[in-house]
Amino acid sequence: MTQTQLGDLVGVSGAYISQIENGKKAPSPALGKRILEALGAHDQAALV
């Protein structure tokens, strides 16, 4: 999945996803949950 595709699924730009991946931005808890759901992960997976 590309950053643009993920961004489209969760309602942000691909550029914003890139900034999250590079540690320049931190997602809100709500956005973090949407990203996890879009990637098929569970909330607990983010805690590891």
ChimeraX attribute file (.defattr): number of C-alpha atoms within 10 A of each C-alpha:
attribute: neighborCount
match mode: 1-to-1
recipient: residues
	/A:1	7
	/A:2	10
	/A:3	16
	/A:4	16
	/A:5	15
	/A:6	18
	/A:7	19
	/A:8	12
	/A:9	15
	/A:10	19
	/A:11	12
	/A:12	15
	/A:13	16
	/A:14	16
	/A:15	12
	/A:16	17
	/A:17	23
	/A:18	16
	/A:19	14
	/A:20	14
	/A:21	13
	/A:22	10
	/A:23	10
	/A:24	10
	/A:25	12
	/A:26	14
	/A:27	16
	/A:28	9
	/A:29	9
	/A:30	10
	/A:31	14
	/A:32	16
	/A:33	17
	/A:34	19
	/A:35	19
	/A:36	17
	/A:37	14
	/A:38	14
	/A:39	12
	/A:40	9
	/A:41	13
	/A:42	11
	/A:43	13
	/A:44	8
	/A:45	8
	/A:46	10
	/A:47	6
	/A:48	5
